[in-house]
Amino acid sequence: MAALCRDCLTLADPGARRRCPSCFSPRLIDHPERDELSLAHIDCDAFYAAVEKRDNPEIRDKPVIIGGGTRGVVSTACYIARIHGVRSAMPMFKALELCPHAVVVRPDMAKYSDVGHQIREMMLDLTPLVEPVSIDEAFLDLSGTEKLHGAPPAHVLARFAKRVEDEIGVTVSVGLSYAKFLAKLASDAEKPRGFSIIGRKEVMARLAPLSVGALPGIGKVSAERFAAMGYRTIADIQRVEQSFLARQFGEDGFRLWRLAHGIDDRRVEPERDAKSVSAETTFSTDIADAETLLPVLMELCEKVGRRLRQSELAGRTVVLKLKTKDFKSRTRNQTLPEPTRRAAKLYEIGRDLLHRELDGTRFRLLGIGVSDLYDADDADHGDLVDTKAKRGAELEEAMDRLRAKFGGQAVTRALIMRAPDDDDAEEAED
């Protein structure tokens, strides 16, 4: 199998040097099951500290602790501070004893949330099956997306990690496997900027030396209790019969035995009972003119329409969101006679709402979405006024099929082609 370079994204046989022959990077992915696996866990590296270092280059090479005053606790610490023993949830006075020269930054949760939403938006570009775990991590199921992206999930995830680093300015670690808890174990294995794979053929050997506490649901106290009973490592659990564990621990015994053998049937569950579907973009430079904003609005409408169709949903209220250069928000909405999931309809309403706000104000964020959600069967039937609704819906479904067959960029509206380059905008989701 050809190795995949995580830095230049080329496929090549690196030979005995174990470096990419194109860019000489040692960061290669050549696991034998690489192209067969599709369940991933993505975790940002020291997220809060990474965002602060991105925004303040003067502290980039210094130990950074995110937390409160001397009586507070550490929210997170960069990897330089961790070398000195600083850990999350540690009292600040203890952290500063271990690393007295650290730069302490009070947490800015609003900023971290904005960056987290940008990364979430990028995840949703890969698959609708995104299960958020926290502001900076999520599970993704990329099964069935190879035709859409023109590459196996591992290749797509490598591109994603590079895109986040290039466009957002923080790094992520990726774990790829066939089960959720294994993907999580893998993403923790090579931090920071890691990409680790756990395949079916190696799972027993990979799990065996780990502490029982590495299994989901086993905390420190439980791990100590298991150790007292002779179960210190996962290998200790692997060596006994499932029925024996069940007699000792009841239903938990069955679960532990299955996990110790790499069996985890939990599916990636996207956020349920959504009240709205939306997409938004934060610009790197503030924008005031319609000529620049409208192509971006169309692209966002395409994303929202595609997600509605993927989720078999439709929305009746179109919501436009703007944020000015001084971070003041404007929200405008309009309710339709019937629900829609057509990007063209969202754009028509969003364009009218946007034009009313174009008074010379410069905007740093533009978003579009729908609320008041319905089942897809209730959408786009049309009436005497909107006679093209049904045909328009069928056209967009046909565009979805073409994208699925030939790739995400196979069909693009002409207006989107005038949107700013990726270097001019960063994406986010509300």
C-alpha positions in Angstrom: 0.0 0.0 0.0 1.3 3.4 -0.9 1.9 5.7 2.0 -0.2 8.9 2.4 1.8 12.0 3.4 -0.1 14.1 5.9 1.8 17.3 4.9 1.7 17.3 1.1 -1.1 14.7 0.8 0.6 12.7 -1.9 0.6 9.0 -2.3 3.9 7.4 -2.8 6.1 4.4 -1.8 8.6 6.1 0.6 11.1 3.2 0.4 13.4 2.5 3.3 13.8 6.1 4.3 10.4 6.3 5.9 10.0 9.8 4.6 7.8 11.3 1.9 9.8 11.4 -1.4 8.0 14.6 -2.4 8.4 16.8 0.7 10.6 14.6 2.9 8.0 14.7 5.8 8.2 11.7 8.2 4.4 12.1 8.9 3.2 9.1 6.7 0.1 7.0 7.0 0.5 3.5 5.7 -1.6 1.3 8.0 -2.7 -1.9 6.1 -6.4 -1.3 7.0 -6.1 2.5 6.3 -8.6 2.6 3.4 -11.1 0.2 5.0 -12.0 2.2 8.1 -14.5 5.1 8.3 -15.2 5.9 11.9 -13.2 8.8 13.3 -12.7 10.8 16.5 -11.3 14.3 16.0 -9.9 16.2 19.0 -8.3 19.6 19.0 -4.9 19.9 20.6 -4.8 22.0 23.8 -7.6 23.9 22.2 -8.0 27.0 24.4 -4.3 27.5 24.6 -3.9 27.0 20.9 -6.5 29.6 20.1 -4.7 32.1 22.4 -1.3 31.4 20.8 -2.8 31.8 17.4 -4.2 35.3 18.4 -1.0 36.4 20.2 2.2 35.4 18.4 4.3 36.8 21.3 3.3 33.8 23.5 3.5 31.2 20.8 6.8 29.7 22.1 6.0 30.2 25.8 4.2 27.9 28.3 0.6 29.0 28.5 -2.0 28.2 31.1 -5.7 29.0 30.6 -7.3 29.6 34.0 -8.4 31.9 36.7 -6.6 33.6 39.5 -4.4 32.0 42.1 -7.5 30.5 43.8 -8.8 29.1 40.6 -8.0 26.0 38.6 -6.4 25.2 35.2 -8.8 25.0 32.3 -6.1 23.7 30.0 -2.4 24.1 29.4 -0.3 24.1 26.3 2.1 21.2 25.7 5.1 23.3 26.8 3.4 23.8 30.2 2.5 20.1 30.4 6.2 19.2 30.2 6.5 20.9 33.5 3.7 18.9 35.0 0.8 21.3 34.6 -2.6 19.5 34.0 -6.2 20.4 33.6 -8.2 20.9 36.8 -5.0 21.5 38.8 -5.1 24.4 41.3 -3.6 27.5 39.8 -1.2 28.0 42.7 0.2 24.4 42.1 0.5 25.0 38.4 2.5 28.2 38.9 4.7 26.4 41.4 5.5 23.8 38.7 5.8 26.4 35.9 6.4 29.9 37.4 7.4 31.4 34.1 4.0 30.5 32.4 1.8 33.0 30.8 -1.6 32.9 32.4 -4.6 33.8 30.2 -8.2 34.0 31.5 -10.6 31.9 29.4 -12.6 33.6 26.6 -15.4 31.0 26.1 -17.2 33.1 23.5 -14.1 33.1 21.3 -13.4 29.4 21.8 -17.0 28.7 20.9 -16.7 30.7 17.7 -13.6 28.7 16.7 -15.2 25.4 17.7 -18.2 26.2 15.5 -15.9 27.0 12.5 -14.3 23.5 12.9 -17.7 21.9 13.3 -18.8 23.4 10.0 -15.7 21.9 8.3 -16.6 18.5 9.8 -20.1 18.8 8.4 -18.6 19.4 5.0 -17.2 15.8 5.3 -20.4 14.0 6.5 -23.7 14.8 8.1 -22.9 12.1 10.7 -21.1 14.3 13.2 -21.6 13.6 16.9 -20.2 16.5 19.0 -18.6 15.4 22.3 -17.5 18.9 23.5 -16.6 22.2 22.0 -13.4 20.8 20.5 -14.0 17.2 19.7 -16.5 15.0 17.8 -17.0 11.5 16.3 -17.6 11.3 12.6 -18.9 8.4 10.4 -17.6 8.8 6.9 -18.9 5.5 5.6 -20.4 5.8 2.1 -18.7 9.1 1.4 -15.8 7.9 -0.8 -17.6 8.7 -4.1 -18.6 12.2 -2.8 -15.0 13.1 -1.8 -13.2 11.1 -4.4 -11.0 9.4 -1.8 -11.2 7.0 1.2 -12.0 8.4 4.6 -8.4 8.4 5.8 -7.4 10.7 2.9 -10.3 13.0 3.5 -9.4 13.2 7.2 -5.8 14.0 6.4 -7.0 16.8 4.2 -9.3 18.0 6.9 -6.6 18.2 9.5 -4.4 20.2 7.1 -7.2 22.5 6.3 -8.0 23.2 9.9 -4.3 24.0 10.6 -4.0 26.2 7.5 -7.3 28.1 7.8 -8.2 28.1 11.5 -4.6 28.1 12.9 -5.0 25.3 15.5 -4.1 21.7 15.2 -6.2 18.5 15.6 -5.4 14.9 16.3 -7.3 12.2 14.4 -8.2 8.6 15.5 -9.5 6.2 12.8 -11.0 2.8 13.5 -14.2 0.8 13.2 -15.6 1.5 16.7 -16.2 4.7 18.7 -14.1 4.0 21.7 -11.2 2.7 19.6 -11.3 5.9 17.5 -11.1 7.8 20.7 -8.2 5.8 22.0 -6.4 6.3 18.7 -6.8 10.1 18.7 -5.2 10.2 22.1 -2.3 8.0 21.1 -0.1 10.5 19.2 -1.0 14.0 20.3 -0.4 16.7 19.2 -1.0 16.7 15.4 -1.5 12.9 15.6 -3.1 10.5 13.2 -3.4 7.0 14.6 -5.3 4.0 13.3 -6.6 0.9 15.2 -7.7 -1.8 12.8 -9.6 -5.1 13.4 -6.6 -7.4 13.0 -4.5 -5.7 15.6 -7.2 -4.6 18.2 -6.5 -7.4 20.7 -2.8 -6.7 20.8 -3.3 -2.9 20.9 -5.7 -3.1 23.9 -3.9 -5.8 25.9 -1.2 -3.7 27.7 -3.5 -0.8 28.5 -4.9 -0.2 31.9 -8.5 -1.3 32.6 -9.1 2.5 33.1 -8.7 3.0 29.4 -12.1 1.4 28.8 -15.1 3.7 28.6 -17.0 4.1 31.8 -14.1 3.0 34.1 -13.0 5.9 36.3 -10.1 6.0 38.7 -12.0 4.5 41.6 -13.5 1.7 39.5 -10.0 0.9 38.0 -8.6 0.6 41.6 -11.4 -1.8 42.5 -10.8 -3.9 39.4 -7.1 -3.9 40.1 -7.8 -5.3 43.6 -9.7 -8.1 42.0 -6.8 -8.9 39.7 -7.9 -7.0 36.6 -5.1 -4.4 36.1 -4.8 -4.5 32.3 -7.2 -5.1 29.5 -5.3 -8.4 28.9 -6.5 -9.6 32.3 -10.1 -9.2 31.1 -9.3 -10.7 27.7 -8.1 -13.9 29.4 -11.3 -14.8 31.2 -14.7 -16.0 29.8 -17.5 -13.6 29.3 -19.8 -15.7 31.5 -17.3 -15.5 34.4 -17.2 -11.7 34.2 -21.0 -11.6 34.0 -21.2 -13.6 37.2 -18.9 -11.2 38.9 -20.2 -7.9 37.6 -23.6 -8.6 36.1 -24.5 -6.6 32.9 -21.3 -4.6 33.3 -19.3 -7.8 32.9 -20.8 -8.4 29.5 -20.0 -4.8 28.4 -16.4 -4.9 29.7 -15.7 -8.2 28.0 -17.0 -6.9 24.7 -15.0 -3.7 25.0 -11.8 -5.6 25.9 -12.3 -7.6 22.7 -12.8 -4.4 20.6 -16.5 -4.8 20.2 -18.5 -1.5 20.4 -21.7 -1.3 18.4 -22.6 2.3 19.3 -23.4 4.4 16.2 -22.3 7.9 15.6 -25.4 9.9 16.6 -25.8 13.4 15.2 -27.4 16.0 17.4 -31.1 15.1 17.7 -34.2 17.2 17.9 -32.6 20.1 16.1 -34.5 23.3 16.3 -32.7 24.9 13.4 -30.3 24.1 10.6 -27.8 26.9 9.7 -24.4 27.8 8.4 -22.4 30.9 8.8 -19.0 32.4 7.8 -16.7 34.6 9.7 -14.6 36.8 7.4 -10.9 37.6 7.9 -11.6 41.1 6.8 -14.9 43.0 7.3 -17.2 43.4 4.3 -19.9 45.9 3.4 -20.8 45.5 -0.3 -23.4 43.3 -1.8 -21.2 42.2 -4.7 -19.0 40.3 -2.2 -21.6 39.2 0.3 -24.2 37.7 -2.1 -22.0 34.9 -3.6 -21.1 33.9 0.0 -24.8 33.9 1.0 -25.6 31.6 -2.0 -22.9 29.2 -0.9 -24.2 29.1 2.6 -27.8 28.6 1.3 -26.4 25.6 -0.7 -25.0 24.1 2.4 -28.1 24.6 4.5 -30.3 23.2 1.7 -28.0 20.1 1.3 -28.1 19.5 5.0 -31.9 19.8 5.1 -32.2 17.2 2.3 -29.7 14.9 4.0 -31.7 15.0 7.2 -35.1 14.7 5.5 -36.1 18.1 7.0 -37.5 21.4 5.8 -37.9 24.8 7.4 -40.6 27.4 7.3 -38.8 30.4 8.8 -35.7 31.8 7.1 -33.2 33.4 9.5 -30.4 35.8 8.4 -27.6 36.5 10.9 -25.1 39.3 10.7 -22.3 40.4 13.1 -20.8 43.8 12.7 -17.1 44.7 13.0 -17.7 45.7 16.6 -19.3 42.3 17.4 -22.9 43.5 17.5 -25.4 40.9 16.2 -28.3 41.5 13.9 -30.9 38.7 13.3 -33.7 39.1 10.7 -36.3 36.4 9.8 -39.2 35.8 7.4 -41.8 33.0 7.6 -42.8 31.3 4.4 -46.2 30.1 3.3 -44.8 26.5 3.3 -41.6 24.8 4.5 -38.7 24.6 2.0 -35.4 22.9 1.7 -34.5 24.6 -1.6 -31.2 26.6 -1.6 -32.7 28.8 -4.3 -35.6 29.7 -2.1 -33.4 30.3 0.9 -31.2 32.6 -1.2 -34.2 34.5 -2.5 -35.4 35.4 1.0 -32.0 35.8 2.5 -31.0 38.2 -0.3 -34.0 40.4 0.4 -33.3 40.4 4.1 -29.6 41.2 3.5 -30.3 44.1 1.2 -32.3 45.9 3.9 -29.2 45.8 6.1 -26.7 47.1 3.6 -26.3 50.7 4.9 -22.5 50.9 4.7 -22.0 48.8 7.8 -19.1 46.5 7.6 -19.8 42.9 8.6 -17.4 40.3 10.0 -20.0 37.4 10.0 -22.8 36.3 7.7 -25.1 33.4 8.3 -28.3 31.9 7.0 -30.5 29.2 8.4 -34.1 27.9 8.9 -36.2 27.2 12.0 -39.7 25.9 12.5 -38.7 22.6 11.1 -41.0 20.1 9.3 -40.6 16.7 7.7 -39.4 16.8 4.1 -42.7 15.5 2.8 -44.4 18.8 3.8 -42.0 20.9 1.7 -42.0 22.6 -1.7 -45.3 21.7 -3.1 -45.9 25.2 -4.5 -49.0 27.1 -5.2 -50.5 29.6 -7.6 -47.7 32.1 -6.7 -44.8 29.7 -6.5 -45.4 27.4 -9.4 -41.7 26.4 -9.8 -41.3 25.0 -6.2 -41.6 21.4 -7.1 -39.5 21.5 -10.2 -36.8 23.5 -8.3 -36.8 20.9 -5.5 -36.3 18.1 -8.0 -33.5 20.0 -9.7 -31.6 20.4 -6.4 -32.1 16.7 -5.6 -30.6 15.9 -9.0 -27.7 18.2 -8.2 -27.2 16.2 -5.0 -27.0 13.0 -7.0 -24.5 14.4 -9.4 -22.3 15.5 -6.5 -22.5 12.1 -4.9 -21.5 10.5 -8.1 -18.8 12.8 -9.4 -17.7 14.8 -6.3 -18.8 17.7 -4.2 -17.7 20.3 -6.7 -19.2 18.6 -9.8 -22.1 21.1 -9.9 -21.7 24.7 -8.7 -24.0 27.7 -9.2 -22.4 30.5 -11.2 -23.0 33.0 -8.4 -20.8 30.9 -6.0 -17.9 31.1 -8.4 -17.6 34.8 -7.5 -17.4 34.1 -3.8 -14.2 35.1 -2.0 -11.3 32.6 -2.0 -10.9 30.4 1.1 -8.1 32.7 2.2 -10.6 35.5 2.6 -13.1 33.7 4.8 -13.3 31.3 7.7 -16.4 29.2 8.1 -18.5 28.6 11.3 -21.8 27.1 12.3 -24.2 28.4 14.8 
